[in-house]
Amino acid sequence: RSAKYLEVESLFEEELLLVVAPEHPLAEKNQIRLKDVESHPFVLLGEAHCLSANIESFCHQRSFHPVTVERTSQLATVQELSGERVVLGVGIGWMRAEFNAVGQNLRKRVSTSEATLRFLHECFNNDVVTANDQQFLFKPRPARPPFLIGGAAPHAVDRALRLGDGWMHAGGDPSELERLLARLAELRDEFRARKPFELHVISLDAYTPDGIRRLEDLEIGRAHV
């Protein structure tokens, strides 16, 4: 009943900018009208991104429907703009409803996730990458951010060592954490892994000084609270 008394106030406004190649015919223009781009294909952010909805809403309100030929994520962009301070956390998921919502097979989550991680490695190592018989241009190409692979099962630790730069514990029994860390140490010796490897945990120990010291003894680099 009181909702009709609520007021909405805009805190800030953002300009919509069009990014084109230096040699593009529109590159010399200071301002672009929608009719200037009616015949041009667009590359937009992913459908789940709020800015995509804002851009498409802006266009549709003006009876303009952009021809979208590709959608992309912001990972490389944020890595570039942040001075290479991005850390990418990756988990393969477990909730069936989430997989149903995006039309994916829960039973194939391991193979799909590992294939995606290998593809990301290739993208950050090469200017041109081929997937599904298509070539993708990944340029300019910033340095690859560290990949932290999450999960509590033993094979998640194995995946982190093979495809990541660190492991993120998902929380739970402290004794389970010690067991997984022991498994990680064994695998590092087995694979002769000597590269830097980050350890992140979600732990109640992070809330007390004694707990923090315990995590330090376990060589945990960062605790998330």
N, C-alpha and C positions, 0 to 999 in steps of 0.2 A: 504493500500500500504506500510505503514511503518512497518507493523507487522513483516516482514522478517528480520528487523534489531534488533528486541528484543532479548535479551539474557536471558537465564534462569540459575540461579545459585542456587545450593543446599546449604541451610543454615546449615543443620545438617543431620546426618544419625542415624538410630535407628537399634539396633540388633533385630532379631526375636528370641524370647525365647520360648521354649516348657515347659509347666508346667505339671508335672506328680506327682502322689502320691509317697511318700517316698519308698513304697514297689514295685513300678513299675520296670520292668526289665531295663528300660532305665534310671532310676534315677541315676545310678552310672556313666553314661557316661558324659564326659566333653563337647563333641561335638556330634551333631546329624546330620546324613545325611538323605535326604528325603527317601531314600530306607529303612532306619531303621524304618520308621513310616508308610509304605505303607499299612500295615494290621491293623493299629490301628484306632479306631474311634476318631473324633475330636469334641470338644465343642468350637465354635467360638462366637465372638461378633455378635450382631444383624446385619442384612444385610445393614441397613442404616448407620452403623458406618464406617468411612473412613478406619480404620485399617483393617476391614474385607476385604474390596476391595484390600488393599495393600497385605495382606497375600495371598488371593486367586490369585491375579495377579502374585505374586512371584512364587507360586506353579505351576500355569498353564504355565508360561513361561518355566518351566522345565519339562513339560509334566507329572505333578503330580496333581492328583485331590483328595483332602482330602475327606474322608468319614465323613460328618458332621451329627452327630446324635442329636445335640441340639445347640441352639443359646441362648445367655444370654445377659443381659444388664450389665452396669458397676456400677449401683447405689451402691450396697453393697461394691464393690471394692474401689470406690472413697471415700466412707464413712470411710472405714478402713484406706486407705492411707493418708487421710487428717486429721486424728486425730479427726474424728467425727465432722467435721465442715460443712457437707452438709446440705442444706435446699432444700427440694424438692417442686417445684411449680407445681401445677396440675390444668389444666383447661379441661373442657369437650368438647370444640370446638363448632363451629357454622357454618362453611363454608362448604356447600354441596360438593364443588369440592374436598376438602381435604378428606372427607369421601369416595367419589367415587374412589379417587386415591388408597386407601388401601382396597377397597372392603368392607366397613363397612356401616351399615344402620344408617343414621343420626338420625332417630326417636328413635333408641335404645341407643343413646349416654349416657343418664342419667343412665340407668340400667347397661350398660357395664362399665361405669366409676366408679360407686359406687361398683360394684362387684370387679373390679380391685383394688380399694383402700382397700376393706376388705381383699382381698387376700394378698396385701402387708403388712397389719397389721399382718396377720397370719405368713407370712414369717419371719418377724423380731421378732416374739414371739415364734417360734417353729423351731426345727431342721429339722423336716419332715412335709411337708404340702401336702395335697391331693387336686388335682383339675382335673376335667374331668376324674375321675377314675384313675389318675396317681399320683404316689408319687414323690415329689421333695425334694431333700436334700438341705437344706439351712444352710450349716455349712462349715467353721466357720461363726458365725453370729454376725456382729457388732451391736452396738446400733442403733435403728431405728432413722433416721433423722426426723426432724420436717416436717410435711406435711402442706404446705400452699395451700389452695383451693381458686382458683380464680373465679371471676364472679361478675356481677353487679346486677343480678336479685335477688329478696328476697330469692328464694329457694337455691341460691348459698351460701348465708349466713348460711342458715339452714344446708346445706351439709358440710360446713366448720366446723361448731360446732359439728356435729355428727361424722365426719370421719377425721377431721384434727386437727392441732395444731395452726392454724391461718388462717386468711382470707386476700386475696390480692385483693384490689380494682382495677378495670380495667380502671379507668379514667372516665372522663365525667363531668357532672354538679356537682359543689360543694354541692349544696343543696341536690342532690341525695345521696351523700356520707353521709351527716348527717342523712338522713332518714334511710339508710341502717345500720348505726351505732346504731341508736335507736332500729331498729329491732333486731340487734344482742344482745343488752343489754336485751331486753325483753326475747329473747330465752334463754340467759344464766340464767336468773332468773327462767324461766319455767323449764329448764332442771337441775337446781341447779348445773350448771357447775362452778367449782371452780379451774379447772386446768389452768396453764399458757396458755395464748392465745395471739398470735402475730397479730398485725395489720399492714399491709403494704399497701401503696397507691401509685398510679400514679396520681400526682396532680401538676398543675401549681403553687400551693402555695409553692412548694419546691424551687422555684427560687427566693424568696424574704424573707428577715428576718421576715417581718410581717406575711407572709404566713407560715413560719416555726413555728412561735409562735402559729398561729391558729391551725396547725396540732398537736402541743404539747398539746394544750388545749383539743383537741379531743382524746388525749391519743394514737395517732398514734406512733408506734414504729419505723417505717422506711418508708421513701419516696423514690421512684425510679424516677430518672430523665433521 
